[in-house]
């Protein structure tokens, strides 16, 4: 291995990090800034995470910093908490036992651009694996033998894709070939860790590049095989792209918000299973509701929170086919849409729909209709109109009193009935008129039971 020379270079280190290093050194331990912070400083990028590697064992780290709030989630790492920020202090990586060094630590890091350390005392960058050279070449290259690094932690297979996508780098050829052979190793990785890397890829500037790399390397089939069902599957005359390519284009079009990007990734996931050819044209009946179910199953498998699963599923269930948009929609139709989607979600709904249309790969006048509908919907929401059951002039207590009911789903169904009537005729939303509707409903039920 040709070793890069240590280079004198000033790296601005936060005062708190400098103090951590000095305290460890005062106790007789080596300490260096390592990892992404050094890489980002070399690239003149802002640093979000500051990590320190030290010759001190974990128990001694906790003892040295016993006056600072800390926790430990990873073996060999103590996370210090100060002023709302987290700082990881880790014992040198490598073989167990005494005599560990910073060089041995860097030898077990994932990629050369992350295998650099900064000696704040000597003001030197320690770069034994050519990290600065690979930054200049814009490439992600494994440290040492790629197979060894990926066996140490198979999640690094996805991390290589994520880092390349974030930085706009290429993955070095030998590293790429090894990644393509080792996808099966992901079967032993915790789904939560894969989830976190997937979300990081999705929130990059151009996530389609990362997603397609996952496909090319055979990685996506290990945790999201459903995505491949749309690969090379044609759609209809409203789409220039295949199902798979349309999904990737939609992901690129929506804002880099995790919920929006996940909804884009999964919004047409059920299309391949609901594709029918009718009179020479492909149709996908029921793919929206089926897609919401599939999305829930996939996201549950990847350990997403219930809240995120519900938000994503809601957007998928109510996303509309391109043929649905018409600026001539009635006010009642728009109110019903707002009611289904929810007033708080209406902007997300229309932004998502816009991305969906743009990703068809062709210009269409329905995009103009969508913009007009969005403006009209926002005007409706801005007015004091009833759009949710909580806006009704009467509530569950009155319903229970009139029908002699206890709290339960029947009460909700009656309120939904009233909401449906009020959506069509907002002027009905007075206590007197709603009570009259309930009396009519009660009389009607009694007459049918005679």
C-alpha positions as a printed Julia matrix, in Angstrom:
450×3 Matrix{Float64}:
   0.0     0.0     0.0
   1.4     3.37   -0.99
   0.91    5.6     2.02
  -0.12    9.23    1.6
   2.18   11.62    3.45
   0.8    13.42    6.46
   0.09   16.95    5.39
   0.15   20.04    7.55
  -3.25   21.63    7.16
  -5.29   23.78    9.47
  -8.82   22.44   10.01
 -11.19   24.62   12.01
 -12.34   22.48   14.92
 -15.17   23.65   17.22
 -14.0    24.74   20.67
 -15.93   21.94   22.36
 -14.31   19.27   20.16
 -10.89   20.81   20.77
 -11.56   20.67   24.52
 -12.53   16.98   24.29
  -9.26   16.17   22.55
  -7.16   18.14   25.05
  -8.87   16.47   28.02
  -8.18   12.99   26.61
  -4.56   13.95   25.9
  -4.15   15.3    29.43
  -5.07   11.82   30.7
  -2.36   10.26   28.53
  -4.51    9.15   25.59
  -4.25    9.85   21.89
  -7.24   11.58   20.3
  -8.06   12.6    16.73
 -10.93   14.01   14.71
 -11.97   11.26   12.3
 -14.4    10.27    9.57
 -16.86   12.46    7.73
 -15.82   15.65    9.5
 -12.31   15.46    8.01
 -13.73   14.55    4.6
 -16.18   17.43    4.65
 -13.54   19.93    5.74
 -11.29   18.76    2.88
 -14.21   19.37    0.5
 -15.02   22.76    2.07
 -18.44   21.41    3.05
 -20.19   22.23    6.33
 -19.72   19.58    9.02
 -22.82   18.15   10.68
 -21.18   15.42   12.82
 -17.95   15.62   14.78
 -16.43   12.28   15.77
 -13.32   11.67   17.85
 -11.25    8.46   17.93
  -9.08    7.76   20.95
  -6.76    5.16   22.43
  -8.86    5.27   25.64
 -11.08    2.22   26.23
 -14.86    2.85   26.54
 -14.9     2.69   30.35
 -12.14    5.26   30.56
 -13.95    7.52   28.06
 -16.98    7.58   30.36
 -14.75    8.27   33.35
 -12.87   11.1    31.63
 -16.16   12.78   30.68
 -18.23   11.87   33.74
 -19.28   15.52   34.1
 -20.86   15.56   30.62
 -24.18   13.93   29.84
 -23.65   10.83   27.7
 -25.13    7.61   26.41
 -23.84    4.56   24.58
 -25.75    2.84   21.76
 -22.82    1.37   19.83
 -20.1    -0.91   21.12
 -16.95    1.05   21.83
 -18.6     4.44   21.36
 -19.71    7.01   23.93
 -21.95    9.82   22.7
 -21.56   13.08   24.59
 -24.43   15.56   24.66
 -23.69   19.27   24.92
 -25.8    22.28   23.94
 -28.22   20.06   22.07
 -25.5    18.49   19.9
 -24.11   14.95   19.9
 -20.39   14.17   19.74
 -19.24   10.56   19.33
 -16.04    9.52   21.07
 -14.93    6.01   20.05
 -12.1     3.73   21.05
  -9.7     2.88   18.22
 -11.04    0.15   15.98
  -9.06   -2.99   15.23
  -8.04   -6.21   16.96
  -8.92   -6.49   20.63
  -6.21   -5.85   23.17
  -3.62   -3.16   23.95
  -1.52   -1.42   21.34
  -4.27   -0.12   19.11
  -3.27    2.84   16.94
  -4.97    5.45   14.78
  -3.48    3.72   11.73
  -5.12    0.46   12.77
  -8.39    2.3    13.35
  -8.37    3.84    9.87
  -7.59    0.44    8.33
 -11.03   -0.78    9.48
 -13.04    2.19    8.23
 -15.27    1.8     5.19
 -14.02    4.05    2.39
 -10.82    5.98    1.82
 -12.59    9.35    1.93
 -13.8     8.44    5.44
 -10.49    6.89    6.53
  -8.71   10.13    7.36
  -7.9    11.59   10.76
  -6.9    15.06   11.88
  -4.24   15.6    14.51
  -5.36   18.91   16.02
  -2.13   19.27   18.02
   0.25   18.79   15.09
  -2.24   20.27   12.63
  -1.81   17.31   10.29
  -4.18   15.19    8.24
  -3.4    11.49    8.52
  -4.43    9.96    5.19
  -2.92    6.47    4.69
  -5.43    5.32    2.05
  -5.49    8.28   -0.32
  -8.74    9.85    0.8
  -7.81   13.31   -0.48
  -6.78   11.82   -3.81
 -10.14   10.05   -4.11
 -11.97   13.25   -3.21
 -10.15   14.95   -6.1
 -11.11   12.03   -8.37
 -14.67   12.06   -7.04
 -14.76    8.38   -6.28
 -15.82    6.09   -3.45
 -13.23    3.39   -2.88
 -13.19    0.75   -0.15
 -10.3     0.7     2.29
  -7.97   -2.23    1.62
  -9.77   -5.31    0.33
 -13.44   -4.42   -0.32
 -14.73   -7.87    0.62
 -13.17   -7.61    4.07
 -14.71   -4.2     4.7
 -18.18   -5.32    3.57
 -18.06   -8.51    5.64
 -17.21   -6.41    8.72
 -20.51   -4.58    8.17
 -22.66   -5.49    5.13
 -24.64   -2.24    5.52
 -21.59   -0.63    3.91
 -22.86   -2.04    0.59
 -25.75    0.43    0.74
 -23.62    3.13    2.38
 -21.36    3.14   -0.68
 -24.38    3.94   -2.85
 -25.67    6.54   -0.42
 -22.35    8.38   -0.12
 -21.83    8.33   -3.89
 -25.34    9.72   -4.37
 -24.93   12.43   -1.72
 -21.57   13.63   -3.05
 -22.15   13.04   -6.76
 -19.17   10.63   -6.82
 -18.65    7.39   -8.74
 -17.93    4.09   -7.04
 -14.48    2.76   -7.93
 -14.59   -0.22  -10.34
 -13.18   -2.93   -8.08
 -15.35   -1.78   -5.18
 -18.38   -1.85   -7.53
 -17.67   -5.42   -8.66
 -17.43   -6.64   -5.08
 -20.67   -4.86   -4.1
 -22.46   -6.57   -6.99
 -21.32   -9.98   -5.68
 -22.21   -9.46   -2.02
 -25.83   -8.29   -1.97
 -26.93  -11.48   -0.19
 -24.99  -10.31    2.87
 -27.75   -7.76    3.55
 -30.04  -10.54    4.79
 -28.33  -10.35    8.17
 -28.57   -6.57    8.55
 -31.21   -5.07   10.86
 -34.07   -3.62    8.84
 -33.93   -0.37   10.83
 -30.39    0.27    9.61
 -31.36   -0.38    5.99
 -34.37    1.92    6.45
 -32.17    4.77    7.65
 -29.81    4.45    4.67
 -32.76    4.29    2.26
 -34.23    7.51    3.7
 -30.84    9.22    3.37
 -30.7     8.2    -0.31
 -34.27    9.38   -0.85
 -33.53   12.83    0.57
 -30.49   13.5    -1.62
 -30.66   16.01   -4.48
 -31.15   13.31   -7.12
 -32.3    10.1    -5.43
 -33.08    8.32   -8.72
 -29.34    7.86   -9.26
 -28.94    6.08   -5.94
 -32.06    3.97   -6.41
 -30.89    2.83   -9.83
 -27.46    1.97   -8.43
 -29.18   -0.2    -5.82
 -30.93   -2.01   -8.68
 -27.79   -2.39  -10.79
 -25.82   -3.8    -7.86
 -28.6    -6.26   -7.0
 -29.13   -4.68   -3.57
 -32.71   -3.41   -3.83
 -34.04   -6.94   -4.33
 -32.8    -7.78   -0.84
 -35.11   -5.31    0.92
 -37.52   -3.82   -1.66
 -38.05   -6.44   -4.4
 -41.48   -5.01   -5.25
 -39.8    -2.04   -6.92
 -38.3    -4.34   -9.57
 -41.74   -5.61  -10.64
 -42.18   -2.39  -12.63
 -38.81   -2.63  -14.36
 -39.28   -2.5   -18.16
 -43.06   -2.73  -17.72
 -44.74   -0.39  -20.18
 -47.69    1.82  -19.27
 -50.26    3.57  -21.47
 -50.35    6.52  -23.87
 -50.34    8.99  -20.95
 -46.85    7.79  -19.97
 -43.59    7.99  -21.84
 -41.77    5.94  -19.18
 -42.03    2.41  -17.82
 -43.55    1.97  -14.36
 -40.09    1.74  -12.78
 -38.68    4.78  -14.55
 -41.81    6.83  -13.83
 -41.44    6.04  -10.11
 -37.82    7.22  -10.11
 -38.71   10.38  -12.01
 -41.49   11.15   -9.51
 -39.11   10.71   -6.58
 -36.79   13.3    -8.15
 -39.66   15.75   -8.73
 -41.07   15.98   -5.18
 -39.49   18.06   -2.44
 -36.8    16.32   -0.33
 -39.15   15.54    2.53
 -39.02   11.9     3.74
 -42.81   11.42    3.65
 -43.14   12.92    0.16
 -40.18   10.97   -1.21
 -41.46    7.7     0.3
 -44.92    8.33   -1.14
 -43.34    8.95   -4.55
 -41.27    5.77   -4.29
 -44.29    3.62   -3.43
 -47.22    5.4    -5.12
 -47.34    3.08   -8.15
 -45.84    0.03   -6.48
 -49.03   -1.99   -7.12
 -49.31   -1.13  -10.82
 -47.5    -4.24  -12.14
 -49.96   -6.46  -10.25
 -52.99   -4.5   -11.48
 -52.01   -4.05  -15.13
 -54.72   -5.01  -17.62
 -54.8    -4.55  -21.38
 -58.19   -3.27  -22.54
 -58.67   -2.51  -26.25
 -54.93   -2.3   -26.77
 -54.33    0.11  -23.86
 -52.93   -0.72  -20.43
 -55.09    0.18  -17.41
 -54.39   -0.2   -13.69
 -57.74   -0.45  -11.87
 -57.54   -0.18   -8.1
 -53.78    0.34   -7.98
 -54.11    3.36   -5.64
 -55.8     1.52   -2.76
 -53.78   -1.64   -3.4
 -50.61    0.48   -3.45
 -51.45    1.95   -0.05
 -51.76   -1.58    1.36
 -48.49   -2.7    -0.23
 -46.74    0.45    0.98
 -47.9    -0.28    4.52
 -46.56   -3.84    4.31
 -43.22   -2.7     2.9
 -42.76    0.1     5.42
 -43.76   -2.15    8.31
 -41.13   -4.62    7.12
 -38.56   -1.8     7.17
 -39.63   -0.74   10.67
 -41.0     2.72    9.85
 -43.09    4.38   12.54
 -46.88    4.03   12.44
 -47.23    7.78   11.93
 -45.03    7.83    8.82
 -46.76    4.72    7.44
 -50.15    6.41    7.83
 -49.01    9.67    6.21
 -47.46    7.91    3.22
 -50.4     5.53    2.81
 -52.84    8.45    2.9
 -51.07   10.22    0.03
 -50.89    7.03   -2.03
 -54.52    6.03   -1.45
 -55.87    9.35   -2.68
 -53.47   10.15   -5.49
 -55.5    10.49   -8.66
 -54.87    9.21  -12.18
 -53.83   11.86  -14.68
 -57.19   11.71  -16.48
 -59.01   12.89  -13.33
 -57.89   16.51  -13.36
 -60.38   18.96  -14.79
 -60.54   22.66  -13.92
 -64.33   22.45  -14.25
 -64.72   20.42  -11.06
 -67.64   21.69   -8.98
 -67.14   23.3    -5.6
 -68.82   20.28   -4.02
 -66.35   17.89   -5.71
 -63.44   19.95   -4.42
 -64.87   20.02   -0.9
 -65.21   16.23   -1.02
 -61.59   15.94   -2.14
 -60.44   18.21    0.69
 -62.48   16.16    3.13
 -60.91   12.88    1.95
 -57.37   14.19    1.87
 -57.68   16.45    4.9
 -57.27   20.26    4.89
 -53.8    19.98    6.45
 -52.63   17.64    3.67
 -54.04   19.5     0.68
 -50.77   21.25   -0.28
 -48.84   17.98   -0.07
 -51.54   16.28   -2.12
 -51.33   18.8    -4.96
 -47.52   19.01   -4.88
 -47.37   15.24   -5.07
 -49.9    15.19   -7.92
 -47.86   17.8    -9.79
 -44.71   15.66   -9.49
 -46.68   12.62  -10.66
 -47.88   14.42  -13.8
 -44.48   15.94  -14.61
 -42.96   12.47  -14.38
 -45.13   11.1   -17.18
 -42.48   12.43  -19.53
 -44.77   14.49  -21.74
 -46.41   17.89  -21.66
 -50.12   17.88  -20.89
 -52.75   20.57  -20.38
 -53.96   18.78  -17.25
 -51.06   20.28  -15.34
 -52.71   23.67  -15.8
 -55.99   22.21  -14.54
 -54.16   20.92  -11.46
 -52.74   24.37  -10.68
 -56.21   25.92  -10.95
 -57.75   23.25   -8.74
 -55.04   23.84   -6.14
 -55.79   27.57   -6.05
 -59.53   26.92   -5.71
 -58.94   24.37   -2.95
 -56.82   26.85   -0.95
 -59.58   29.45   -1.24
 -62.14   26.95    0.05
 -59.9    26.07    3.0
 -59.39   29.75    3.82
 -63.14   30.22    4.28
 -65.01   29.2     7.46
 -66.57   26.16    5.77
 -67.11   22.78    7.46
 -64.53   20.35    6.1
 -64.16   17.88    8.98
 -66.58   16.32   11.49
 -65.09   18.52   14.2
 -66.47   21.51   12.28
 -70.09   20.31   12.6
 -72.49   22.41   14.64
 -73.28   19.37   16.8
 -70.98   16.71   18.16
 -70.92   13.15   19.39
 -72.67   13.9    22.69
 -75.8    15.17   20.93
 -75.76   12.15   18.61
 -75.5     9.74   21.56
 -78.33   11.49   23.38
 -80.69   11.42   20.38
 -80.05    7.78   19.48
 -79.39    6.45   22.96
 -75.91    5.29   22.03
 -72.69    4.82   23.92
 -69.32    5.99   22.55
 -68.32    3.8    19.62
 -68.13    3.42   15.82
 -71.88    3.96   15.32
 -71.53    7.53   16.57
 -68.72    8.14   14.09
 -70.8     6.76   11.22
 -73.67    9.12   12.04
 -71.3    12.09   12.18
 -69.86   11.04    8.81
 -73.41   10.94    7.42
 -73.97   14.51    8.6
 -70.58   15.55    7.22
 -71.48   14.05    3.86
 -74.7    16.08    3.74
 -72.96   19.25    4.85
 -70.18   18.78    2.28
 -72.83   18.88   -0.44
 -74.78   21.71    1.23
 -72.66   23.78    3.69
 -75.73   25.84    4.62
 -77.04   22.81    6.55
 -74.37   23.24    9.21
 -76.54   24.71   11.96
 -77.63   22.95   15.13
 -81.3    23.18   14.16
 -80.85   21.8    10.65
 -78.48   18.99   11.72
 -80.9    17.89   14.45
 -83.67   17.88   11.84
 -81.51   15.64    9.63
 -80.97   13.26   12.52
 -84.69   13.13   13.25
 -85.37   12.36    9.57
 -82.73    9.62    9.67
 -84.24    8.15   12.84
 -87.79    8.22   11.45
 -86.61    6.66    8.2
 -84.96    3.78   10.07
 -88.05    3.18   12.18
 -90.33    3.11    9.13
 -88.05    0.56    7.41
 -88.15   -1.66   10.48
 -91.97   -1.85   10.56
